[in-house]
């Protein structure tokens, strides 16, 4: 079998796959377009060649239906997007995404002056949680502060982060009156765009209730203006004075709470059994579940002993 130009003799099978592509559902012009662009793309495997041929053939057939000329200019972003939106109504969303990815890859391969590939950005990972020994060390440092107000504020910072998963931007707005005993446990009410009621893990109940009684309507971690972004800096510095402990970060406190909650609800076992390694679809599934009541949340995450 004669190979198309640019292919070595060792690529005979791959080249033959491209040359033989002539499905009866496509016109000769559409099939020829697919063979031509895939040949120039130089796919590495036979399976990759078939996938590119299928995508290019579908695009060419769509172009013929809507009156576009079947030529290399079809592989522009505008035509590809029109094809995906108007010419793929009968295929699944997964197939639609695959077709667009393959057509964009073909467009890059045949472009005379291809645009540079986007620089990959580092994906943000979950921060490393603190160990129980480290948390105990922070609470000891909180208890060692010189005044009761400092002891209360420093302890509240640890309890709100590791006990309720409150993020840094929300910590500044929590008042003592937002911490209440309710539904068989201790609840922290969070306002703002992500308003919710968060059950506190039971071992932090006593400390947080003491802090709430002491501060009342004032802010639990201190300060007069919650919009100041450095309200927690002084508290974190106080709790980072021991060289044997890592610096205290609100993000790591939240990761500690998330990890403990995940263990309690059996999230690891569920994801392992379901073969899920990424949480992308978990949010879609959770959106279809009925909202949990406050009593259910407290019973699962923060019920009093």
C-alpha positions as YAML, in Angstrom:
chain: A
units: angstrom
residues:
- id: 1
  name: UNK
  ca: [0.00, 0.00, 0.00]
- id: 2
  name: UNK
  ca: [1.31, 3.41, -0.94]
- id: 3
  name: UNK
  ca: [1.61, 5.87, 1.92]
- id: 4
  name: UNK
  ca: [0.63, 9.54, 1.69]
- id: 5
  name: UNK
  ca: [3.46, 12.03, 1.60]
- id: 6
  name: UNK
  ca: [5.08, 12.63, 4.95]
- id: 7
  name: UNK
  ca: [4.52, 9.12, 6.35]
- id: 8
  name: UNK
  ca: [7.28, 6.59, 6.81]
- id: 9
  name: UNK
  ca: [6.96, 2.99, 5.64]
- id: 10
  name: UNK
  ca: [6.50, 1.91, 9.27]
- id: 11
  name: UNK
  ca: [3.27, 3.92, 9.35]
- id: 12
  name: UNK
  ca: [1.62, 1.86, 6.62]
- id: 13
  name: UNK
  ca: [-1.31, 0.72, 8.77]
- id: 14
  name: UNK
  ca: [-1.95, 4.21, 10.05]
- id: 15
  name: UNK
  ca: [-1.75, 5.71, 6.58]
- id: 16
  name: UNK
  ca: [-4.00, 2.98, 5.21]
- id: 17
  name: UNK
  ca: [-6.64, 3.86, 7.77]
- id: 18
  name: UNK
  ca: [-6.70, 7.42, 6.48]
- id: 19
  name: UNK
  ca: [-6.63, 6.50, 2.79]
- id: 20
  name: UNK
  ca: [-9.46, 3.99, 3.22]
- id: 21
  name: UNK
  ca: [-11.74, 6.51, 4.94]
- id: 22
  name: UNK
  ca: [-14.77, 6.83, 2.64]
- id: 23
  name: UNK
  ca: [-18.01, 6.30, 4.61]
- id: 24
  name: UNK
  ca: [-21.15, 6.00, 2.52]
- id: 25
  name: UNK
  ca: [-22.84, 8.71, 4.60]
- id: 26
  name: UNK
  ca: [-20.37, 11.34, 3.31]
- id: 27
  name: UNK
  ca: [-19.88, 12.81, -0.11]
- id: 28
  name: UNK
  ca: [-16.53, 12.35, -1.79]
- id: 29
  name: UNK
  ca: [-15.74, 16.01, -1.17]
- id: 30
  name: UNK
  ca: [-16.43, 15.70, 2.56]
- id: 31
  name: UNK
  ca: [-14.45, 12.47, 2.88]
- id: 32
  name: UNK
  ca: [-11.58, 13.97, 0.90]
- id: 33
  name: UNK
  ca: [-11.53, 16.99, 3.19]
- id: 34
  name: UNK
  ca: [-11.31, 14.73, 6.22]
- id: 35
  name: UNK
  ca: [-8.52, 12.63, 4.72]
- id: 36
  name: UNK
  ca: [-6.54, 15.71, 3.76]
- id: 37
  name: UNK
  ca: [-6.61, 17.52, 7.11]
- id: 38
  name: UNK
  ca: [-5.99, 14.37, 9.13]
- id: 39
  name: UNK
  ca: [-3.02, 13.48, 6.93]
- id: 40
  name: UNK
  ca: [-1.53, 16.88, 7.67]
- id: 41
  name: UNK
  ca: [-2.25, 16.47, 11.38]
- id: 42
  name: UNK
  ca: [-0.06, 13.33, 11.53]
- id: 43
  name: UNK
  ca: [-1.90, 11.47, 14.31]
- id: 44
  name: UNK
  ca: [0.28, 9.15, 16.36]
- id: 45
  name: UNK
  ca: [-2.09, 6.17, 16.58]
- id: 46
  name: UNK
  ca: [-4.77, 4.53, 14.48]
- id: 47
  name: UNK
  ca: [-7.41, 5.25, 17.12]
- id: 48
  name: UNK
  ca: [-6.46, 8.93, 17.09]
- id: 49
  name: UNK
  ca: [-6.67, 9.00, 13.31]
- id: 50
  name: UNK
  ca: [-10.17, 7.50, 13.38]
- id: 51
  name: UNK
  ca: [-11.32, 10.05, 15.95]
- id: 52
  name: UNK
  ca: [-10.00, 12.96, 13.89]
- id: 53
  name: UNK
  ca: [-11.48, 11.56, 10.68]
- id: 54
  name: UNK
  ca: [-14.89, 11.22, 12.31]
- id: 55
  name: UNK
  ca: [-14.80, 14.80, 13.60]
- id: 56
  name: UNK
  ca: [-13.60, 16.27, 10.30]
- id: 57
  name: UNK
  ca: [-16.15, 14.25, 8.33]
- id: 58
  name: UNK
  ca: [-19.02, 15.45, 10.53]
- id: 59
  name: UNK
  ca: [-17.86, 19.05, 10.16]
- id: 60
  name: UNK
  ca: [-17.66, 18.76, 6.37]
- id: 61
  name: UNK
  ca: [-21.12, 17.18, 6.14]
- id: 62
  name: UNK
  ca: [-22.53, 20.03, 8.23]
- id: 63
  name: UNK
  ca: [-20.85, 22.58, 5.94]
- id: 64
  name: UNK
  ca: [-22.48, 21.03, 2.88]
- id: 65
  name: UNK
  ca: [-25.91, 21.13, 4.54]
- id: 66
  name: UNK
  ca: [-25.67, 24.83, 5.36]
- id: 67
  name: UNK
  ca: [-24.10, 25.85, 2.04]
- id: 68
  name: UNK
  ca: [-20.47, 26.41, 3.09]
- id: 69
  name: UNK
  ca: [-17.59, 25.47, 0.80]
- id: 70
  name: UNK
  ca: [-15.78, 22.32, 1.94]
- id: 71
  name: UNK
  ca: [-12.25, 23.62, 2.30]
- id: 72
  name: UNK
  ca: [-9.60, 24.07, 4.94]
- id: 73
  name: UNK
  ca: [-11.10, 27.35, 6.13]
- id: 74
  name: UNK
  ca: [-13.86, 25.30, 7.78]
- id: 75
  name: UNK
  ca: [-11.44, 24.72, 10.64]
- id: 76
  name: UNK
  ca: [-11.84, 28.23, 11.99]
- id: 77
  name: UNK
  ca: [-13.20, 28.84, 15.47]
- id: 78
  name: UNK
  ca: [-16.45, 30.43, 14.25]
- id: 79
  name: UNK
  ca: [-17.42, 27.48, 12.00]
- id: 80
  name: UNK
  ca: [-16.43, 24.92, 14.64]
- id: 81
  name: UNK
  ca: [-18.60, 26.64, 17.26]
- id: 82
  name: UNK
  ca: [-21.52, 26.92, 14.82]
- id: 83
  name: UNK
  ca: [-21.18, 23.22, 14.05]
- id: 84
  name: UNK
  ca: [-21.10, 22.29, 17.75]
- id: 85
  name: UNK
  ca: [-24.14, 24.41, 18.61]
- id: 86
  name: UNK
  ca: [-26.28, 23.81, 15.51]
- id: 87
  name: UNK
  ca: [-24.97, 20.60, 13.96]
- id: 88
  name: UNK
  ca: [-24.62, 18.33, 16.99]
- id: 89
  name: UNK
  ca: [-28.10, 18.48, 18.44]
- id: 90
  name: UNK
  ca: [-28.55, 14.72, 18.29]
- id: 91
  name: UNK
  ca: [-25.37, 13.67, 20.08]
- id: 92
  name: UNK
  ca: [-24.59, 13.44, 23.78]
- id: 93
  name: UNK
  ca: [-22.84, 16.29, 25.62]
- id: 94
  name: UNK
  ca: [-19.73, 14.13, 26.02]
- id: 95
  name: UNK
  ca: [-19.55, 13.46, 22.27]
- id: 96
  name: UNK
  ca: [-20.09, 17.15, 21.57]
- id: 97
  name: UNK
  ca: [-17.16, 18.09, 23.81]
- id: 98
  name: UNK
  ca: [-14.96, 15.45, 22.17]
- id: 99
  name: UNK
  ca: [-15.82, 16.68, 18.68]
- id: 100
  name: UNK
  ca: [-14.94, 20.25, 19.56]
- id: 101
  name: UNK
  ca: [-11.65, 19.20, 21.18]
- id: 102
  name: UNK
  ca: [-10.65, 17.14, 18.14]
- id: 103
  name: UNK
  ca: [-11.61, 19.84, 15.65]
- id: 104
  name: UNK
  ca: [-9.64, 22.44, 17.55]
- id: 105
  name: UNK
  ca: [-6.66, 20.08, 17.56]
- id: 106
  name: UNK
  ca: [-6.99, 19.69, 13.79]
- id: 107
  name: UNK
  ca: [-7.18, 23.45, 13.35]
- id: 108
  name: UNK
  ca: [-3.94, 23.91, 15.28]
- id: 109
  name: UNK
  ca: [-2.25, 21.17, 13.28]
- id: 110
  name: UNK
  ca: [-3.04, 22.61, 9.84]
- id: 111
  name: UNK
  ca: [-2.60, 26.28, 10.71]
- id: 112
  name: UNK
  ca: [0.33, 27.91, 8.92]
- id: 113
  name: UNK
  ca: [1.08, 30.10, 11.92]
- id: 114
  name: UNK
  ca: [-0.52, 28.35, 14.88]
- id: 115
  name: UNK
  ca: [-1.19, 30.36, 18.01]
- id: 116
  name: UNK
  ca: [1.02, 29.45, 20.97]
- id: 117
  name: UNK
  ca: [-0.43, 26.94, 23.36]
- id: 118
  name: UNK
  ca: [-1.75, 28.43, 26.61]
- id: 119
  name: UNK
  ca: [0.65, 28.24, 29.50]
- id: 120
  name: UNK
  ca: [-0.64, 25.64, 32.00]
- id: 121
  name: UNK
  ca: [-1.54, 27.21, 35.32]
- id: 122
  name: UNK
  ca: [-0.94, 25.52, 38.62]
- id: 123
  name: UNK
  ca: [-4.18, 24.05, 39.98]
- id: 124
  name: UNK
  ca: [-4.94, 25.16, 43.50]
- id: 125
  name: UNK
  ca: [-4.81, 22.21, 45.86]
- id: 126
  name: UNK
  ca: [-6.45, 21.77, 49.22]
- id: 127
  name: UNK
  ca: [-4.24, 23.09, 51.99]
- id: 128
  name: UNK
  ca: [-2.66, 20.53, 54.29]
- id: 129
  name: UNK
  ca: [-4.72, 20.06, 57.46]
- id: 130
  name: UNK
  ca: [-3.28, 20.39, 60.94]
- id: 131
  name: UNK
  ca: [-2.83, 17.37, 63.17]
- id: 132
  name: UNK
  ca: [-4.67, 17.08, 66.48]
- id: 133
  name: UNK
  ca: [-1.35, 17.54, 68.27]
- id: 134
  name: UNK
  ca: [-0.76, 20.84, 66.45]
- id: 135
  name: UNK
  ca: [-4.29, 22.04, 67.26]
- id: 136
  name: UNK
  ca: [-3.75, 21.20, 70.91]
- id: 137
  name: UNK
  ca: [-0.54, 23.25, 70.78]
- id: 138
  name: UNK
  ca: [-2.36, 26.27, 69.39]
- id: 139
  name: UNK
  ca: [-5.01, 26.05, 72.10]
- id: 140
  name: UNK
  ca: [-2.31, 25.86, 74.77]
- id: 141
  name: UNK
  ca: [-0.75, 29.01, 73.34]
- id: 142
  name: UNK
  ca: [-4.17, 30.65, 73.37]
- id: 143
  name: UNK
  ca: [-4.60, 29.78, 77.05]
- id: 144
  name: UNK
  ca: [-1.18, 31.27, 77.81]
- id: 145
  name: UNK
  ca: [-2.02, 34.79, 76.61]
- id: 146
  name: UNK
  ca: [-1.70, 37.61, 79.13]
- id: 147
  name: UNK
  ca: [-5.33, 38.81, 79.22]
- id: 148
  name: UNK
  ca: [-8.67, 37.07, 79.12]
- id: 149
  name: UNK
  ca: [-9.70, 38.99, 76.01]
- id: 150
  name: UNK
  ca: [-6.64, 37.73, 74.14]
- id: 151
  name: UNK
  ca: [-7.21, 34.19, 75.38]
- id: 152
  name: UNK
  ca: [-10.83, 34.31, 74.25]
- id: 153
  name: UNK
  ca: [-10.09, 35.74, 70.80]
- id: 154
  name: UNK
  ca: [-7.18, 33.39, 70.09]
- id: 155
  name: UNK
  ca: [-9.16, 30.34, 71.15]
- id: 156
  name: UNK
  ca: [-12.16, 31.46, 69.09]
- id: 157
  name: UNK
  ca: [-10.00, 31.70, 65.98]
- id: 158
  name: UNK
  ca: [-8.96, 28.06, 66.32]
- id: 159
  name: UNK
  ca: [-12.45, 26.86, 67.25]
- id: 160
  name: UNK
  ca: [-14.20, 28.66, 64.39]
- id: 161
  name: UNK
  ca: [-11.67, 27.41, 61.84]
- id: 162
  name: UNK
  ca: [-11.05, 23.82, 62.92]
- id: 163
  name: UNK
  ca: [-14.44, 23.36, 64.59]
- id: 164
  name: UNK
  ca: [-16.77, 24.95, 62.04]
- id: 165
  name: UNK
  ca: [-14.69, 25.49, 58.88]
- id: 166
  name: UNK
  ca: [-15.29, 29.24, 58.78]
- id: 167
  name: UNK
  ca: [-13.15, 30.83, 56.06]
- id: 168
  name: UNK
  ca: [-10.96, 33.88, 56.64]
- id: 169
  name: UNK
  ca: [-13.32, 36.38, 55.04]
- id: 170
  name: UNK
  ca: [-16.19, 35.20, 57.25]
- id: 171
  name: UNK
  ca: [-14.23, 35.01, 60.50]
- id: 172
  name: UNK
  ca: [-14.10, 38.79, 60.80]
- id: 173
  name: UNK
  ca: [-17.90, 39.10, 60.76]
- id: 174
  name: UNK
  ca: [-18.83, 36.49, 63.40]
- id: 175
  name: UNK
  ca: [-20.20, 38.00, 66.60]
- id: 176
  name: UNK
  ca: [-20.64, 36.30, 69.93]
- id: 177
  name: UNK
  ca: [-24.41, 36.40, 69.44]
- id: 178
  name: UNK
  ca: [-24.00, 34.31, 66.25]
- id: 179
  name: UNK
  ca: [-22.96, 31.29, 68.35]
- id: 180
  name: UNK
  ca: [-25.96, 29.57, 69.97]
- id: 181
  name: UNK
  ca: [-26.92, 26.23, 71.47]
- id: 182
  name: UNK
  ca: [-29.63, 24.78, 69.25]
- id: 183
  name: UNK
  ca: [-30.88, 21.53, 67.70]
- id: 184
  name: UNK
  ca: [-28.89, 19.43, 70.15]
- id: 185
  name: UNK
  ca: [-25.54, 21.08, 69.49]
- id: 186
  name: UNK
  ca: [-23.79, 24.40, 68.94]
- id: 187
  name: UNK
  ca: [-24.53, 26.42, 65.80]
- id: 188
  name: UNK
  ca: [-22.62, 29.30, 64.20]
- id: 189
  name: UNK
  ca: [-24.79, 31.50, 61.97]
- id: 190
  name: UNK
  ca: [-22.93, 32.91, 58.96]
- id: 191
  name: UNK
  ca: [-24.31, 35.86, 57.03]
- id: 192
  name: UNK
  ca: [-23.40, 37.33, 53.68]
- id: 193
  name: UNK
  ca: [-23.52, 35.79, 50.22]
- id: 194
  name: UNK
  ca: [-23.03, 32.25, 51.57]
- id: 195
  name: UNK
  ca: [-25.34, 32.54, 54.56]
- id: 196
  name: UNK
  ca: [-25.81, 29.28, 56.44]
- id: 197
  name: UNK
  ca: [-25.88, 27.64, 59.85]
- id: 198
  name: UNK
  ca: [-22.78, 25.59, 60.63]
- id: 199
  name: UNK
  ca: [-22.72, 22.92, 63.37]
- id: 200
  name: UNK
  ca: [-19.59, 23.04, 65.53]
- id: 201
  name: UNK
  ca: [-17.66, 19.84, 66.22]
- id: 202
  name: UNK
  ca: [-18.48, 18.80, 69.75]
- id: 203
  name: UNK
  ca: [-15.01, 19.08, 71.32]
- id: 204
  name: UNK
  ca: [-15.00, 22.82, 70.57]
- id: 205
  name: UNK
  ca: [-18.42, 23.54, 72.11]
- id: 206
  name: UNK
  ca: [-17.32, 24.62, 75.57]
- id: 207
  name: UNK
  ca: [-14.59, 26.99, 74.40]
- id: 208
  name: UNK
  ca: [-16.74, 28.61, 71.73]
- id: 209
  name: UNK
  ca: [-19.73, 29.07, 74.06]
- id: 210
  name: UNK
  ca: [-17.44, 30.70, 76.63]
- id: 211
  name: UNK
  ca: [-16.10, 33.05, 73.95]
- id: 212
  name: UNK
  ca: [-19.63, 33.88, 72.78]
- id: 213
  name: UNK
  ca: [-20.78, 34.71, 76.31]
- id: 214
  name: UNK
  ca: [-17.75, 36.95, 76.83]
- id: 215
  name: UNK
  ca: [-18.05, 38.92, 73.57]
- id: 216
  name: UNK
  ca: [-21.84, 39.19, 73.21]
- id: 217
  name: UNK
  ca: [-22.61, 41.52, 70.30]
- id: 218
  name: UNK
  ca: [-18.93, 42.25, 69.66]
- id: 219
  name: UNK
  ca: [-16.84, 40.42, 67.08]
- id: 220
  name: UNK
  ca: [-15.49, 37.09, 68.33]
- id: 221
  name: UNK
  ca: [-11.96, 37.58, 67.05]
- id: 222
  name: UNK
  ca: [-11.86, 41.29, 67.84]
- id: 223
  name: UNK
  ca: [-11.62, 44.46, 65.81]
- id: 224
  name: UNK
  ca: [-14.14, 47.22, 65.16]
- id: 225
  name: UNK
  ca: [-14.21, 47.15, 61.34]
- id: 226
  name: UNK
  ca: [-14.79, 43.67, 59.85]
- id: 227
  name: UNK
  ca: [-13.84, 44.92, 56.39]
- id: 228
  name: UNK
  ca: [-10.19, 45.15, 57.45]
- id: 229
  name: UNK
  ca: [-8.41, 42.18, 55.93]
- id: 230
  name: UNK
  ca: [-5.68, 41.95, 58.56]
- id: 231
  name: UNK
  ca: [-7.89, 41.44, 61.61]
- id: 232
  name: UNK
  ca: [-6.68, 37.87, 62.10]
- id: 233
  name: UNK
  ca: [-2.99, 38.61, 61.47]
- id: 234
  name: UNK
  ca: [-2.18, 39.56, 65.09]
- id: 235
  name: UNK
  ca: [-3.99, 36.48, 66.44]
- id: 236
  name: UNK
  ca: [-2.23, 34.18, 63.97]
- id: 237
  name: UNK
  ca: [1.13, 35.70, 64.95]
- id: 238
  name: UNK
  ca: [0.41, 35.11, 68.65]
- id: 239
  name: UNK
  ca: [-0.42, 31.46, 67.98]
- id: 240
  name: UNK
  ca: [2.70, 31.00, 65.83]
- id: 241
  name: UNK
  ca: [5.15, 32.00, 68.56]
- id: 242
  name: UNK
  ca: [6.20, 28.41, 69.28]
- id: 243
  name: UNK
  ca: [8.90, 27.36, 66.83]
- id: 244
  name: UNK
  ca: [7.80, 23.73, 67.11]
- id: 245
  name: UNK
  ca: [4.46, 24.61, 65.49]
- id: 246
  name: UNK
  ca: [3.87, 25.69, 61.87]
- id: 247
  name: UNK
  ca: [2.44, 29.14, 61.27]
- id: 248
  name: UNK
  ca: [-1.29, 29.29, 61.79]
- id: 249
  name: UNK
  ca: [-3.36, 29.85, 58.63]
- id: 250
  name: UNK
  ca: [-7.16, 30.07, 58.45]
- id: 251
  name: UNK
  ca: [-7.12, 28.04, 55.22]
- id: 252
  name: UNK
  ca: [-5.40, 25.12, 56.91]
- id: 253
  name: UNK
  ca: [-7.85, 25.29, 59.82]
- id: 254
  name: UNK
  ca: [-10.70, 24.96, 57.33]
- id: 255
  name: UNK
  ca: [-8.97, 22.01, 55.64]
- id: 256
  name: UNK
  ca: [-8.72, 20.34, 59.04]
- id: 257
  name: UNK
  ca: [-12.48, 20.72, 59.52]
- id: 258
  name: UNK
  ca: [-13.23, 19.52, 55.98]
- id: 259
  name: UNK
  ca: [-11.11, 16.41, 56.45]
- id: 260
  name: UNK
  ca: [-12.78, 15.47, 59.72]
- id: 261
  name: UNK
  ca: [-16.25, 16.01, 58.25]
- id: 262
  name: UNK
  ca: [-15.33, 13.91, 55.20]
- id: 263
  name: UNK
  ca: [-14.25, 11.09, 57.48]
- id: 264
  name: UNK
  ca: [-17.45, 11.30, 59.52]
- id: 265
  name: UNK
  ca: [-19.78, 11.07, 56.53]
- id: 266
  name: UNK
  ca: [-17.69, 8.34, 54.87]
- id: 267
  name: UNK
  ca: [-16.83, 10.44, 51.81]
- id: 268
  name: UNK
  ca: [-13.60, 8.55, 51.15]
- id: 269
  name: UNK
  ca: [-15.32, 5.17, 51.14]
- id: 270
  name: UNK
  ca: [-18.09, 6.47, 48.88]
- id: 271
  name: UNK
  ca: [-15.67, 7.94, 46.32]
- id: 272
  name: UNK
  ca: [-13.58, 4.79, 46.36]
- id: 273
  name: UNK
  ca: [-16.62, 2.57, 45.80]
- id: 274
  name: UNK
  ca: [-17.95, 4.86, 43.05]
- id: 275
  name: UNK
  ca: [-14.57, 5.14, 41.34]
- id: 276
  name: UNK
  ca: [-14.62, 8.94, 41.65]
- id: 277
  name: UNK
  ca: [-11.29, 10.73, 42.00]
- id: 278
  name: UNK
  ca: [-12.48, 14.30, 41.36]
- id: 279
  name: UNK
  ca: [-15.33, 16.17, 43.01]
- id: 280
  name: UNK
  ca: [-16.47, 17.92, 39.81]
- id: 281
  name: UNK
  ca: [-19.72, 15.95, 39.59]
- id: 282
  name: UNK
  ca: [-20.43, 15.74, 43.30]
- id: 283
  name: UNK
  ca: [-21.83, 19.28, 43.30]
- id: 284
  name: UNK
  ca: [-24.20, 18.38, 40.47]
- id: 285
  name: UNK
  ca: [-25.40, 15.33, 42.41]
- id: 286
  name: UNK
  ca: [-25.73, 17.25, 45.68]
- id: 287
  name: UNK
  ca: [-27.87, 19.88, 43.96]
- id: 288
  name: UNK
  ca: [-30.47, 17.18, 43.27]
- id: 289
  name: UNK
  ca: [-30.65, 16.04, 46.89]
- id: 290
  name: UNK
  ca: [-33.09, 17.57, 49.39]
- id: 291
  name: UNK
  ca: [-31.52, 20.14, 51.69]
- id: 292
  name: UNK
  ca: [-30.54, 18.73, 55.08]
- id: 293
  name: UNK
  ca: [-32.31, 20.16, 58.11]
- id: 294
  name: UNK
  ca: [-30.36, 21.82, 60.88]
- id: 295
  name: UNK
  ca: [-31.11, 18.85, 63.17]
- id: 296
  name: UNK
  ca: [-29.66, 16.44, 60.59]
- id: 297
  name: UNK
  ca: [-26.51, 18.55, 60.20]
- id: 298
  name: UNK
  ca: [-25.97, 18.75, 63.94]
- id: 299
  name: UNK
  ca: [-26.60, 15.03, 64.42]
- id: 300
  name: UNK
  ca: [-24.07, 14.19, 61.72]
- id: 301
  name: UNK
  ca: [-21.33, 16.73, 62.43]
- id: 302
  name: UNK
  ca: [-21.70, 18.42, 65.76]
- id: 303
  name: UNK
  ca: [-24.10, 16.79, 68.20]
- id: 304
  name: UNK
  ca: [-23.39, 17.22, 71.89]
- id: 305
  name: UNK
  ca: [-22.36, 14.06, 73.71]
...
